[in-house]
Amino acid sequence: MNEVRFHARKEQGAIEAAKILAGAYRLSGRDGAWFIPNGWERGVNFDAATTVSESYRPNDIKALVIFYLPLLEIPDVWMGFEKPDIVLVNTRSSLECEGWRENTGLATVDALGLIKHAGVNGGLPSLVAPMLGAYAAVTGSILGIHLMDAMT
């Protein structure tokens, strides 16, 4: 089973991203569901949401998608994810891999820079599309066409 946990500042896209990814998995013919992890529903300054889907590969993917870099330092972000396969972080700077768990891939994307470059205004919280696109590119677990269909 694929499991993706999204973390963002309040109202910045974690819940929307989880809903869209679950819809994209359903559009691709697989089961997909999203939920808010227990205890996170009352988060004051940040949101968390998780999407789960059946895997079409022999290997399952556990991913942690961070919309706001300082959230990496909050211990609760790592709860239940002792060893994610991939950590995708929205940041303009490159992060050092030193200290990361063994066999965990680290990927970064400048989602805000992409939005500014594209001149996108309004609609979903602006970081959702580039973060989901980066997730699709890094993991190969969903096609971009299914993501685009789920966003409309």
C-alpha positions as CSV (number, residue, x, y, z in Angstrom):
1,M,0.0,0.0,0.0
2,N,1.2,3.5,-0.8
3,E,1.0,6.0,2.0
4,V,1.7,9.7,1.6
5,R,1.5,12.1,4.5
6,F,1.3,15.8,3.7
7,H,2.2,18.6,6.2
8,A,1.7,22.3,5.6
9,R,0.9,25.5,7.4
10,K,-2.8,25.9,8.2
11,E,-4.9,26.4,5.1
12,Q,-1.8,26.0,2.8
13,G,-2.8,22.8,1.0
14,A,-2.1,19.6,3.0
15,I,-5.7,18.6,3.1
16,E,-6.4,19.6,-0.5
17,A,-3.4,17.7,-1.7
18,A,-4.5,14.6,0.1
19,K,-8.0,14.8,-1.4
20,I,-6.7,15.4,-4.9
21,L,-4.1,12.5,-4.7
22,A,-6.8,10.1,-3.5
23,G,-9.1,11.2,-6.4
24,A,-6.2,10.8,-8.8
25,Y,-5.6,7.2,-7.5
26,R,-9.3,6.5,-8.0
27,L,-9.2,7.9,-11.6
28,S,-6.3,5.6,-12.3
29,G,-8.4,2.6,-11.4
30,R,-7.0,2.0,-7.9
31,D,-8.5,2.5,-4.5
32,G,-7.6,5.8,-2.9
33,A,-8.6,7.3,0.4
34,W,-7.6,10.3,2.4
35,F,-7.9,11.1,6.1
36,I,-6.6,13.4,8.8
37,P,-4.2,11.5,11.2
38,N,-5.6,11.2,14.7
39,G,-4.7,14.2,16.8
40,W,-3.8,16.5,13.9
41,E,-7.4,17.8,13.4
42,R,-6.9,20.4,16.1
43,G,-3.5,21.6,15.0
44,V,-3.2,25.4,15.6
45,N,-0.7,26.5,13.1
46,F,-0.4,23.5,10.7
47,D,-2.4,20.8,9.0
48,A,-1.6,17.2,8.2
49,A,-3.4,14.7,5.9
50,T,-2.7,11.3,4.6
51,T,-3.5,9.5,1.4
52,V,-3.4,5.8,1.0
53,S,-3.7,3.7,-2.1
54,E,-3.2,0.2,-3.2
55,S,0.2,-0.3,-4.8
56,Y,0.6,-1.2,-8.5
57,R,4.3,-2.0,-8.0
58,P,5.9,-4.8,-6.0
59,N,7.2,-2.2,-3.6
60,D,5.1,0.0,-1.5
61,I,5.9,3.7,-1.1
62,K,5.9,5.6,2.1
63,A,6.3,9.3,1.4
64,L,6.4,12.4,3.6
65,V,5.6,15.7,1.7
66,I,6.5,18.9,3.5
67,F,5.0,22.1,2.2
68,Y,6.8,24.3,4.8
69,L,10.4,23.6,5.6
70,P,10.4,24.5,9.4
71,L,7.8,21.7,9.9
72,L,10.7,19.2,9.4
73,E,11.9,20.1,12.9
74,I,8.6,19.2,14.7
75,P,8.8,15.7,16.1
76,D,5.2,14.9,15.5
77,V,5.8,15.2,11.7
78,W,7.8,12.0,11.9
79,M,5.4,10.0,14.1
80,G,4.4,6.8,12.5
81,F,7.0,7.3,9.7
82,E,10.0,5.6,11.2
83,K,11.5,5.1,7.7
84,P,9.8,6.9,4.8
85,D,11.1,6.0,1.4
86,I,11.0,9.6,0.2
87,V,10.9,12.9,1.9
88,L,9.8,15.7,-0.5
89,V,10.3,19.2,0.8
90,N,9.3,22.6,-0.6
91,T,12.4,24.7,-0.4
92,R,14.5,27.0,-2.5
93,S,17.7,25.9,-1.0
94,S,19.4,22.5,-1.2
95,L,19.2,20.4,2.0
96,E,22.1,18.3,3.2
97,C,21.3,14.6,3.4
98,E,23.6,14.2,6.4
99,G,21.6,12.9,9.3
100,W,18.8,11.5,7.2
101,R,17.6,8.0,7.9
102,E,19.4,5.3,5.9
103,N,17.7,4.4,2.6
104,T,15.5,7.5,2.7
105,G,15.5,9.6,-0.4
106,L,15.4,13.3,-0.1
107,A,13.9,15.5,-2.9
108,T,13.4,19.2,-3.0
109,V,11.2,21.4,-5.2
110,D,10.9,25.2,-5.3
111,A,7.1,25.1,-5.5
112,L,6.7,28.8,-4.8
113,G,9.2,29.7,-7.4
114,L,7.3,27.6,-10.0
115,I,4.1,29.3,-9.1
116,K,5.6,32.7,-9.4
117,H,7.3,31.8,-12.7
118,A,4.0,30.5,-14.1
119,G,2.0,33.5,-12.9
120,V,-0.7,31.4,-11.4
121,N,-3.3,33.3,-9.3
122,G,-6.3,32.0,-7.3
123,G,-7.8,28.6,-7.2
124,L,-6.4,25.9,-4.9
125,P,-3.7,26.9,-2.4
126,S,-1.0,27.6,-4.9
127,L,1.6,25.1,-3.7
128,V,-0.6,22.0,-4.2
129,A,-0.1,21.5,-7.9
130,P,3.7,21.8,-8.0
131,M,4.0,19.6,-4.9
132,L,1.8,16.9,-6.3
133,G,3.6,17.1,-9.7
134,A,6.9,16.7,-7.9
135,Y,5.6,13.8,-5.9
136,A,4.4,12.1,-9.2
137,A,7.8,12.7,-10.8
138,V,9.9,11.5,-7.9
139,T,7.8,8.3,-7.1
140,G,6.3,7.4,-10.4
141,S,3.2,6.2,-8.4
142,I,0.7,8.3,-10.3
143,L,0.4,9.8,-13.8
144,G,0.2,13.6,-14.2
145,I,-2.9,13.3,-16.3
146,H,-4.8,11.7,-13.4
147,L,-3.6,14.5,-11.1
148,M,-4.8,17.1,-13.6
149,D,-8.2,15.4,-13.9
150,A,-8.6,15.2,-10.1
151,M,-7.9,18.9,-9.8
152,T,-10.7,19.9,-12.1
